[in-house]
């Protein structure tokens, strides 16, 4: 199997990394919006609370994520196959 095909497979580590990256980006957007006064302080606080809750949920969900999307293994041949 080609390496580029294996790299496209979804596994828990990749999902979790991408999810955390999205949360980091959302947090940075809230900070930038607050600094530019585009977001009211109460709305920024609510958004921050939501992002923190999402991070907490992701931490608790991580073991299940690893069960649902295990790391890809190279295919194995069935017993007796040459």
C-alpha distances in whole Angstrom, upper triangle without the diagonal:
4,7,9,7,7,11,12,12,16,17,21,21,20,22,25,24,25,27,29,29,30,33,34,34,37,39,39,40,43,44,44,46,48,49,50,52,50,49,52,52,52,49,47,48,47,44,43,44,41,39,40,40,36,35,37,35,32,33,34,31,28,28,28,25,23,23,22,19,18,16,12,11,8,8,11,13,16,19,21,17,17
4,5,5,7,9,11,12,15,17,21,20,19,21,24,23,23,26,28,27,29,32,32,32,35,37,37,38,41,42,42,44,46,47,47,50,48,47,50,50,51,48,46,47,46,42,42,43,40,38,39,39,35,34,36,35,31,32,34,31,28,29,28,25,24,25,24,20,19,16,13,13,10,12,15,17,20,23,24,21,20
4,5,5,6,9,10,14,15,18,17,16,19,21,20,20,24,25,24,26,29,29,29,32,34,34,35,38,39,39,41,43,44,45,47,45,45,48,48,48,45,43,44,43,40,39,40,38,35,36,36,33,31,34,32,29,30,31,29,26,26,26,23,21,23,22,18,17,14,12,12,10,13,16,18,22,25,26,23,23
4,5,5,7,9,13,15,18,17,15,17,20,19,19,22,24,22,24,27,27,27,30,32,32,33,36,37,37,38,41,42,42,44,42,42,45,45,46,43,41,42,41,37,37,39,36,33,35,35,31,30,33,32,28,29,31,28,26,27,26,23,22,23,22,18,18,15,13,14,13,15,19,21,24,27,29,26,25
4,5,5,7,11,13,17,17,15,17,20,19,19,22,24,23,24,27,28,28,30,32,33,33,36,38,38,39,42,43,43,45,43,43,46,46,46,43,41,42,41,37,37,38,36,33,34,34,31,30,32,31,27,29,30,27,25,25,25,21,20,21,20,16,16,14,11,12,11,13,16,19,22,25,27,24,24
4,5,6,9,10,14,14,12,15,18,17,17,20,22,22,23,26,27,27,29,31,32,33,35,37,37,39,41,42,43,45,43,42,45,45,45,42,40,41,40,36,36,37,34,31,33,33,29,28,30,28,25,26,27,24,22,22,22,19,17,18,17,14,13,10,7,9,8,11,14,17,20,23,25,23,23
4,6,8,10,13,12,10,13,15,14,14,17,19,18,20,23,23,24,26,28,28,29,32,33,34,35,38,39,39,41,39,39,42,42,42,39,37,38,37,33,33,34,32,29,30,30,27,26,28,27,23,24,26,23,21,22,21,18,17,19,18,14,14,11,9,11,12,14,18,21,24,27,29,26,27
4,6,9,13,13,10,12,15,14,13,16,19,18,19,22,23,23,25,27,28,28,31,33,33,34,37,38,38,40,38,37,40,41,41,37,36,37,35,32,32,33,30,28,29,29,25,25,27,26,22,24,26,23,20,22,21,17,17,18,16,13,14,12,10,13,13,15,19,22,24,28,30,27,28
4,6,10,11,9,10,14,14,14,16,18,18,19,22,23,24,25,28,29,29,32,33,34,35,37,39,40,41,39,38,41,41,40,37,36,37,35,32,32,32,29,27,28,28,24,24,26,24,20,22,23,20,18,19,18,14,14,15,13,10,10,9,7,10,11,13,17,20,22,25,28,25,26
4,7,8,7,7,10,11,11,13,15,16,16,19,21,21,23,25,26,27,29,31,31,33,35,36,37,39,36,35,38,38,37,34,33,33,32,29,28,29,26,24,25,24,21,20,22,20,17,18,20,16,14,15,14,11,11,12,10,7,9,8,8,12,14,15,19,22,24,27,30,28,29
4,6,6,6,9,10,11,12,14,16,17,19,20,21,23,24,26,27,29,31,32,33,35,36,38,39,37,36,38,37,37,34,33,33,31,28,28,28,25,23,24,23,20,19,20,18,15,16,17,14,12,12,12,9,7,10,8,5,6,5,7,10,13,15,18,22,23,26,29,28,29
4,5,5,6,8,10,10,12,14,15,16,18,20,21,22,24,25,27,28,30,31,33,34,36,37,35,34,36,35,34,32,30,30,29,26,25,25,22,20,20,20,17,15,17,15,11,12,13,11,8,9,9,6,5,8,8,5,6,7,10,13,16,18,21,25,26,29,32,31,32
4,6,5,6,9,10,11,12,14,15,16,18,20,21,22,24,26,27,28,30,32,33,35,36,34,33,35,34,34,32,29,29,28,26,24,25,23,20,20,20,17,15,17,16,12,12,14,12,9,11,12,9,8,11,11,9,9,8,11,14,17,20,22,26,28,30,33,32,33
4,5,5,6,8,10,10,12,14,15,16,18,20,21,22,24,26,27,28,30,31,33,34,33,32,34,33,33,31,29,29,28,25,24,25,22,19,20,21,17,16,18,17,13,14,17,14,12,14,14,10,10,13,13,10,10,9,11,15,17,20,23,26,28,31,34,32,33
4,5,5,6,9,10,11,12,14,15,16,18,20,21,23,24,26,27,29,30,31,33,31,29,32,31,31,28,26,27,25,22,22,22,20,17,18,18,14,13,16,14,11,12,14,12,10,12,12,8,9,12,11,9,11,11,13,17,19,22,25,28,30,33,36,34,35
4,5,5,6,8,10,10,12,14,15,16,18,20,21,23,24,26,27,29,30,31,30,28,30,29,29,27,24,24,23,20,19,20,18,15,15,15,12,10,12,12,8,9,12,10,7,11,11,8,9,13,12,10,12,12,15,18,22,24,27,30,32,34,38,36,38
4,5,5,6,9,10,10,12,14,15,16,18,20,21,22,24,26,27,29,30,29,27,30,29,29,27,24,25,24,21,20,20,19,15,16,17,14,12,14,14,11,12,15,13,11,14,15,12,12,16,15,13,14,14,16,19,22,25,28,31,33,36,39,37,38
4,5,5,6,9,10,10,12,14,15,16,18,20,21,22,24,26,27,28,27,26,28,28,28,25,23,24,23,19,19,20,18,15,16,17,13,12,15,15,12,14,16,15,13,16,16,13,14,17,16,14,16,15,17,21,23,26,29,32,34,37,40,38,39
4,5,5,6,9,10,11,12,14,15,17,19,20,21,23,24,26,27,25,24,26,25,25,22,20,21,20,16,16,17,14,11,13,13,10,9,12,11,8,11,14,12,11,15,15,12,14,17,15,14,16,17,19,23,25,28,31,34,36,39,42,40,41
4,5,5,6,9,10,10,12,14,15,16,18,20,21,23,24,26,24,23,25,24,24,22,19,19,19,16,14,15,14,10,11,12,9,7,11,11,8,10,13,13,11,15,16,13,15,18,18,16,18,18,21,24,27,30,32,36,38,40,44,42,43
4,5,5,6,9,10,11,12,14,15,16,18,20,21,23,24,23,22,24,24,24,22,19,20,20,16,15,17,15,12,13,15,12,11,14,15,12,14,17,16,15,18,19,16,18,21,20,18,20,19,22,25,28,30,33,37,39,42,45,43,44
4,5,5,6,9,10,10,12,14,15,16,18,20,21,22,21,19,22,22,22,19,17,18,17,14,14,15,13,10,13,14,11,10,14,14,12,14,17,16,16,19,20,17,19,22,20,19,21,21,23,27,29,32,35,38,40,43,46,44,45
4,5,5,6,9,10,11,12,14,15,16,18,20,21,19,18,20,19,19,17,14,15,14,11,10,12,10,7,9,11,8,7,11,12,10,12,15,15,15,19,19,17,19,22,21,20,22,23,25,29,31,34,37,40,42,45,48,46,47
4,5,5,6,9,10,11,12,14,15,17,18,20,19,18,20,19,20,18,15,16,16,12,11,13,13,9,10,13,11,10,13,15,13,14,18,18,17,21,22,19,21,24,24,22,24,24,26,30,32,35,38,42,43,46,49,48,49
4,5,5,6,9,10,10,12,14,15,16,18,17,16,19,19,20,17,14,16,16,12,12,15,14,10,13,15,13,13,16,17,16,17,21,20,20,23,24,21,23,26,25,24,26,25,27,31,33,36,39,43,45,48,51,49,49
4,5,5,6,9,10,10,12,14,15,16,15,13,16,16,16,13,11,13,13,9,9,12,10,8,11,13,11,11,15,16,15,17,20,20,20,24,24,21,24,27,25,25,27,27,29,33,35,38,41,44,46,49,52,50,51
4,5,5,6,9,10,11,12,14,15,14,13,15,14,15,13,10,11,12,8,7,10,10,7,9,12,11,11,14,16,15,17,20,20,20,24,25,23,25,28,27,26,28,28,31,34,37,40,43,46,48,51,54,52,53
4,5,5,6,8,10,10,12,14,13,13,15,15,17,14,11,13,14,11,10,14,14,11,13,16,15,14,18,19,18,20,23,23,23,27,28,25,27,30,30,28,30,30,32,36,38,41,44,47,49,52,55,53,54
4,5,5,6,8,10,11,12,11,10,13,14,15,13,10,13,13,10,10,14,13,11,14,17,16,16,19,20,20,22,24,24,25,28,29,26,29,32,30,29,32,31,33,37,39,42,45,49,50,53,56,54,55
4,6,5,6,9,10,10,9,8,10,10,12,9,6,9,10,7,7,11,11,10,12,15,15,15,18,19,19,21,24,24,25,29,29,27,29,32,31,31,33,33,35,39,42,44,47,51,52,55,58,57,58
4,5,5,6,9,10,10,9,11,10,13,11,8,10,12,10,9,13,14,12,14,17,17,17,19,21,21,22,25,26,26,30,31,29,31,34,33,32,35,34,37,40,43,45,49,52,54,57,60,58,59
4,5,5,6,9,8,9,12,12,15,13,10,13,15,12,12,16,17,15,17,20,20,20,23,24,24,25,28,29,29,33,33,31,33,36,35,34,36,36,38,41,44,46,50,53,55,58,61,59,60
4,5,5,6,5,5,9,10,12,10,8,12,13,11,12,15,16,15,17,20,20,20,23,24,24,26,29,29,30,34,34,32,34,37,36,35,37,37,39,43,45,48,51,54,56,59,62,60,61
4,5,5,6,5,7,7,10,9,7,10,12,11,11,14,15,15,17,19,20,20,23,25,25,26,29,30,30,34,35,33,35,38,37,37,39,39,41,45,47,50,53,56,58,61,64,62,63
4,5,8,8,10,10,13,13,10,13,16,14,14,17,19,18,19,22,23,23,25,27,27,29,31,32,32,36,37,35,37,40,39,38,41,40,43,46,48,51,54,58,60,63,66,64,65
4,5,8,10,11,15,13,12,15,17,16,16,20,20,20,22,24,24,25,28,29,29,31,34,34,35,38,39,37,39,42,41,40,42,42,44,47,50,52,55,59,61,64,67,65,66
4,5,7,8,12,11,10,13,15,14,15,18,19,19,21,24,24,25,28,29,30,31,34,34,35,39,39,37,40,43,41,41,43,43,45,49,51,54,57,61,62,65,68,66,67
4,7,10,12,10,10,13,14,13,15,18,18,18,21,23,23,24,27,28,28,30,33,33,34,38,38,36,38,41,39,39,41,42,44,47,50,52,55,58,60,63,66,64,65
4,6,8,6,6,10,11,10,12,14,15,15,18,20,20,21,24,25,26,28,30,30,31,35,35,33,36,39,37,37,40,40,42,46,48,51,54,57,59,62,65,63,64
4,5,5,6,9,10,11,12,14,15,16,18,20,21,23,24,26,27,29,30,31,33,36,36,35,38,40,39,39,42,42,45,48,51,53,56,60,61,64,67,66,67
4,5,5,6,9,10,10,12,14,15,16,18,20,21,22,24,26,27,29,30,31,35,35,34,37,39,38,38,41,42,44,48,51,53,56,59,61,63,67,65,67
4,5,5,6,9,10,11,12,14,15,17,18,20,21,23,24,26,27,28,30,34,34,33,36,38,37,37,40,41,44,47,50,52,55,59,60,63,66,65,66
4,5,5,6,8,10,11,12,14,15,16,18,20,21,22,24,26,27,28,32,32,31,34,36,35,35,38,39,41,45,48,50,53,56,57,60,63,62,63
4,5,5,6,9,10,10,12,14,15,16,18,20,21,23,24,25,27,30,31,29,32,35,34,33,36,37,39,43,46,48,51,54,56,59,62,60,62
4,5,5,6,9,10,10,12,14,15,16,18,20,21,23,24,26,29,29,29,31,34,33,33,36,37,39,43,46,48,51,54,56,58,62,60,62
4,5,5,6,9,10,11,12,14,15,16,18,20,21,22,24,28,27,27,30,32,31,31,34,35,38,42,45,47,49,53,54,57,60,59,60
4,5,5,6,9,10,11,12,14,15,16,19,20,21,22,26,26,25,28,30,29,29,32,33,35,39,42,44,47,50,51,54,57,56,57
4,5,5,6,9,10,11,12,14,15,17,19,20,21,24,25,24,27,29,28,28,31,32,34,38,41,43,46,49,51,53,57,56,57
4,5,5,6,9,10,11,12,14,15,17,18,20,23,23,23,26,28,27,28,30,32,34,38,41,43,46,49,50,53,56,55,57
4,5,5,6,9,10,10,12,14,15,16,18,21,21,21,24,26,25,25,28,29,32,36,39,41,43,47,48,50,54,53,54
4,5,5,6,9,10,10,12,14,15,16,20,20,19,22,24,23,23,26,27,30,33,36,38,41,45,46,48,52,51,52
4,5,5,6,9,10,11,13,14,15,19,19,19,21,24,24,24,26,27,30,33,37,39,41,45,46,48,52,51,52
4,5,5,6,9,10,11,12,14,17,17,17,20,22,22,23,25,26,29,33,36,38,40,44,45,47,51,50,52
4,5,5,6,9,10,10,12,15,15,14,17,20,19,19,22,23,26,30,33,35,37,41,42,44,48,47,48
4,5,5,6,9,10,10,14,15,14,16,19,19,19,21,22,25,28,32,34,36,40,41,43,47,46,47
4,5,5,6,9,10,13,14,14,16,18,19,20,21,23,26,29,33,35,37,40,41,44,47,46,48
4,5,5,6,9,11,11,11,14,16,16,17,19,21,24,28,31,33,35,38,39,41,45,44,46
4,5,5,6,9,10,9,12,14,14,14,16,18,21,24,28,30,32,35,36,39,42,41,43
4,5,5,8,10,10,12,14,15,15,17,18,21,24,28,30,32,36,37,39,42,42,43
4,6,7,8,10,11,13,14,15,17,19,22,25,29,30,32,36,36,38,42,41,43
4,6,5,6,9,10,11,12,14,16,20,22,26,28,29,33,33,36,39,39,41
4,5,5,6,9,10,10,11,13,17,20,23,25,27,31,31,34,37,36,38
4,5,5,6,9,10,10,13,16,18,22,24,25,29,29,31,35,34,36
4,5,5,6,9,10,13,16,18,22,23,25,28,28,30,34,34,36
4,5,5,6,8,11,14,17,20,21,24,27,28,30,34,33,35
4,6,5,5,8,11,14,17,19,21,24,25,27,31,30,32
4,6,6,9,12,14,17,18,20,23,23,25,29,29,31
4,6,10,12,14,17,18,20,23,23,26,29,29,31
4,7,8,11,15,16,18,21,22,25,29,27,29
4,6,9,12,14,16,19,20,23,26,25,27
4,6,10,12,15,18,20,22,26,24,26
4,7,9,12,15,17,20,23,21,23
4,6,8,12,14,17,20,18,19
4,6,10,13,15,18,16,16
4,7,9,13,15,13,14
4,6,9,12,10,11
4,6,8,6,8
4,6,6,9
4,6,9
4,6
4
